[in-house]
Amino acid sequence: MSIINNALSGSLAAQTAINTTSQNIANLQTKGYTRQGVLLSAVAPSTGSGGPGFGVEVSKLIRFSDSYKSQQLWRANSELGSRTQSQPYFTQLERVMGDEQTSLSNGVDQFFRALNAAGVDPVSTPLRQQVLTAANAMAQSFNSIYDVTRQQQVSITQQRDAMLPQLNTLSANIAALNQRITQAGSLGTNTSALVDERDRAIDALANLVSVEVLEQPDGTRTVSLRSGQPLVVGNLAGTLSMNPSTTPASLELKFAGTTFGLDDTKVGGQLGGLGDFEKNTLAPLQQSMVDMADQMANLVNTQLAAGFKPNGAAGTALFTFNPTGAGGILGTTPGIQAADLAFSSDGTPGDSGNLQQLIGIKGKPVTLASIGTVLLGDADTQLVGKLGIDSRQNQSLLETASTIRQQSEDDWAATSAVNKDEEAINLVEFQNMYQANMKVIAVANTLFDATLALF
């Protein structure tokens, strides 16, 4: 009977191992699945019996997981999300601002080239009209590029508004899975599938914001932002939202009745990448364009006011400036005519003294939000150069983040992913184990029958 019982325990343990191995093989292509195994141990002898152990048992199911590698995987995904979100915006701005035909530099150059050409004959109507045409074209360059930045701002807001519900849903799912894992664990149920589902949710969450994850003794995981504010504790989850009562709208986290104000440039992930680009690249660039349009319009209008028209009247403004940006930040004065340009400095027809002062404006300094004080003629080149440097840096960091993420996935897979060759070997071994134990049972039955036949 001892032989039969030993062999029966071995066959049952082999069956459990075969089932576990087949589960691994079935999930060979399942993303995020963590392979499982069985831990076999000899059954301890009864207390005080002094006899041998009684067969074999599956002491527990093993989940092949490395907490450090999982943490690295999530951190890499946060950095990748951050760099991925901002690069399309960088690329679009580079393409638009660097275009030879539509760039600010081209518009400014054409305007001052037209002023230079008018110096040949300051009273020539065609040459004066060419100045007006160039002024309109330059204003259109400012407005079209500024409109691109406004569209990007709208797009960022829409992306953020779409991310926040997704982020809050993931947090709620993680909290719910914490509760299910705790309940299943208390009943002795295998929780590996639930833990895998929770890990996938954490990975998706990490792509949206940078998170820190702590394993708790009860099997739950606490998830917080890298700045320390809690997102998930046990079965409680926080919610992220934009507070519209502030200008601009600010990011805040509500958790268990407490509200935390957040800096969206520092939360990491896709959300942090958008916030960082919006506040540290897009907003300064927009302000620089507004500064450039404002100061150039003011310099030109002030100089024209100091001159005289061909009829001897005082000069009038050429440009209009709109700081709100609605309908464009720069325009030409409605109804202005070629004869309204005050090129003369003393009222004498044909005099170009004031025109020369206008031409010299290109070499005057202007102060821009993102690059400081530069010459007007060099301002756009400096803006595009800074944008290019920022874009190249982000591209480099994006490539690095992609490499680190791939390495993290490979490291995770080395420990947790299913290896079909290894599982095939395990399957053969456990099948042999099962067959051997069944043979032992058969031999034991024969011996038992032979023993009974003696009586």
Order of alpha helices (4+ residues) and beta strands (2+ residues): alpha-beta-beta-alpha-alpha-alpha-alpha-beta-beta-beta-beta-beta-beta-beta-alpha-alpha-beta-beta-alpha-beta-beta-alpha-alpha
